Amino acid sequence: ENVQILGEVRIPGDYPILKNGESLQSLINRAGGFTNKSFEDGIEIYRDSLRVAWKKMNLPLMAGDSVVVKEKPGTVFVTGEVYNPGLIEFDFGKSLKNYIDLAGGPTNNGDKNNVIVVYANGEVKPKKRFSSPIIQDGSIIIVNVKEPTESFDPTQFANTTLSLLSSFVTIMVLSKQL
């Protein structure tokens, strides 16, 4: 009936759940609160070996949960179809496009419109046509591969067009004979 808390809190260890659905905030407070290195938005919560995506500190915890409080990373990880995937220093206010450009930009196979941002708390937001997710410390930016497009084949087009014209002429000739 314990919750394990690891990392940047004043007293890491195992804590019994005081009541069903005790909140993440309550558990952190009982562990003495955050240290000055704590990355509050990057808390990882695991339940039955699955990572829990969360938004608010009032998330109810269950017996057996593991809570990991990491240090502030100060970086953003850009990966996928970019020329130089890796860590880039976090700078508040930089746009999604800025980070992708700092990673060398999308490759020829990269789709600048098919980008996903994974926040440190596990929340995932895709880039939309007219809006981009705000980049936060510890985010992961994934540039996906372009969808393959069929190329125009002039021979196929000519064959199809001639076939349709031939069918049309045949129908016209037959209709005049009736």
Salt bridges, closest charged atoms under 4 A:
GLU22 OE1 - ARG30 NH2 2.91
GLU44 OE2 - LYS70 NZ 2.72
ASP65 OD2 - ARG47 NH2 2.77
ASP101 OD2 - LYS97 NZ 2.73
GLU123 OE2 - LYS55 NZ 3.66
